[in-house]
Amino acid sequence: MFTRASANSTSRKTNWLKTDPDNAFVDEVLDRVQIAVNANSKKMFGGYGIFHNGLMFALVADNELYLKADKHSQNFFSELNLEPFTYHKSGKPYKMSYYRAPETFFEDDDETVLWSNRAIEAALRAPRKKK
């Protein structure tokens, strides 16, 4: 389990913040996530992936944050009526295993750590694609 990053930690320096300078919301997300872990973003499919040590645990689409979930954590999102990220392809909706982050993620440092941990743990449990 990850804990809050030290306020004096060099990991909080901006050298690892790799974002699109035109997307202030992604910068805001990274500022929040750095309370728990080092992270960076990567532009993907019209949105952004949020990564910790090369592991994608969140995504930003249309200026909304979605956190990775699985069968062990999905109920936390469902209890708050948080919807999964859905995209459309060939007129069909596809739900991904990323759910909208709760408002408390942005309002409370302890909640940021809690939800970041849940998302990272879900990403760690996910099967890896073979290269």
C-alpha positions in Angstrom: 0.0 0.0 0.0 1.3 3.4 -0.9 1.3 6.3 1.6 1.4 10.0 1.1 4.6 11.2 -0.6 6.9 13.2 1.7 6.5 16.9 1.3 10.3 17.2 1.1 10.7 14.3 -1.4 12.6 15.1 -4.6 10.1 12.9 -6.3 7.7 15.8 -6.2 9.8 17.8 -8.6 8.2 18.6 -11.9 10.9 16.7 -14.0 8.6 13.7 -14.1 5.5 15.7 -15.1 5.3 14.9 -18.8 2.0 16.4 -19.9 0.5 18.4 -22.8 1.1 22.0 -21.8 -2.4 22.8 -23.1 -4.2 20.4 -20.8 -4.5 22.0 -17.3 -6.8 19.2 -16.1 -4.2 16.6 -16.7 -1.7 18.7 -14.7 -4.3 19.0 -11.9 -4.7 15.2 -11.9 -0.9 14.7 -11.7 -0.7 17.3 -8.9 -3.2 15.3 -6.9 -1.8 11.9 -7.7 1.7 12.9 -6.6 0.3 13.1 -3.1 0.4 9.3 -3.2 2.9 8.2 -6.0 5.1 9.5 -8.8 3.2 9.5 -12.0 3.3 10.7 -15.6 0.9 11.0 -18.4 0.9 9.9 -22.0 -1.4 11.2 -24.8 -3.5 8.2 -26.0 -6.5 7.8 -28.2 -7.7 11.4 -27.8 -7.2 11.3 -24.0 -4.4 10.6 -21.6 -3.2 7.6 -19.7 -1.9 8.2 -16.2 1.0 5.9 -15.3 3.0 4.9 -12.2 6.3 3.0 -13.0 5.0 2.2 -16.5 1.7 0.9 -15.2 -1.5 2.6 -16.4 -3.9 3.0 -13.5 -6.0 5.9 -14.6 -7.2 7.7 -17.7 -8.4 11.2 -18.6 -11.0 11.6 -21.3 -13.0 14.8 -21.9 -11.5 16.4 -18.8 -12.8 13.6 -16.6 -10.7 11.3 -14.5 -11.3 7.5 -14.5 -9.5 5.1 -12.2 -8.7 1.4 -12.9 -11.1 -1.1 -11.2 -11.5 -4.8 -11.2 -13.8 -7.4 -9.5 -12.1 -6.6 -6.1 -12.6 -2.8 -6.3 -15.6 -2.3 -8.6 -18.1 -2.2 -5.7 -16.4 0.9 -4.2 -17.3 2.7 -7.4 -20.8 1.2 -7.7 -21.7 2.2 -4.2 -21.1 5.8 -5.2 -23.0 5.4 -8.5 -19.8 6.2 -10.5 -20.0 5.1 -14.1 -17.4 3.2 -16.1 -15.6 4.9 -19.0 -17.5 4.0 -22.2 -16.5 4.6 -25.8 -18.3 3.8 -29.0 -16.9 1.9 -31.9 -19.0 1.2 -35.0 -22.0 2.4 -33.2 -21.6 0.0 -30.3 -20.8 1.1 -26.7 -17.8 -0.6 -25.0 -17.3 -0.3 -21.3 -13.8 -0.3 -19.9 -12.6 -1.2 -16.5 -12.0 2.4 -15.5 -14.6 4.2 -13.4 -15.1 7.9 -12.9 -13.2 9.2 -9.9 -15.2 10.5 -6.9 -15.2 14.2 -6.2 -13.5 13.4 -2.9 -10.4 12.4 -4.9 -9.9 16.1 -5.6 -11.0 17.5 -2.3 -9.2 15.4 0.4 -5.6 14.2 0.4 -6.4 10.9 2.2 -9.1 10.2 -0.3 -6.6 10.8 -3.1 -4.2 8.3 -1.6 -7.0 5.8 -1.0 -8.4 5.9 -4.5 -4.9 6.0 -6.1 -4.0 2.9 -4.2 -7.2 1.1 -5.2 -6.5 1.9 -8.9 -2.9 0.9 -8.8 -3.7 -2.3 -7.0 -6.3 -3.1 -9.6 -3.8 -2.4 -12.4 -1.3 -4.7 -10.7 -3.8 -7.5 -10.6 -4.7 -7.2 -14.2 -3.3 -9.7 -16.6 -0.3 -8.5 -18.6 -0.2 -8.5 -22.3 2.8 -10.6 -23.6 5.2 -8.6 -25.8 
